[in-house]
Amino acid sequence: MALLKQISTQTNFAGGIKDLVHGAHIAEEAGVAADDFEVIFNTDEVQTLRRKSYSAQSDYLFFDYMAAVAEFGDSSAQASTAKTAWLAQREAVKTQFPK
């Protein structure tokens, strides 16, 4: 995630910015000119949100995958399907919160 900083005042005025387009939208709503802000990516905030998203969106899929491996075997169709779902969701989180 990122912060928005107004250049003219050197003040951070918004957080939780997902990307440049989102930043421009929030700046416009705040009445800040398009040439008077910068997006500052905050790696700590991104890492925290990424971890929370993994917990909420993909961890349970990992447990489903492990259960399928234990019950049906690593090369079973059930395990393969569960692994694909888990890895797809992990990739979605990585895309949403890039390092």
C-alpha positions, 0 to 999 in steps of 0.5 A: 500500500501507499501514502499520499503526500501533498508536495506543496505542504509536505503533508501526508494526507491519505493512506491505504492507497492501492496504486497510482490510479487509486491515488489520483482518485483520492487526491482529486476527492481531497481537492489536491491538484494532480501535480501537487501530490506524490504516491509513497509506497510503504513496504511495512504497510504492504507487508502487513496487509499481505499477511492479513490477506493470506490469513483471510483468503488463502490459509484455509485453502492450504489446509484443504490441500494438506487434508486432501494430500493426507486423505487421498495422496499427493498425486490424487485429483483431489490434492491437485485441485486443492493445490491449484486453488491454494496457489491461485489465491496466493498469487491473487494476494501477491498481485493485490499487494506487490512487494 
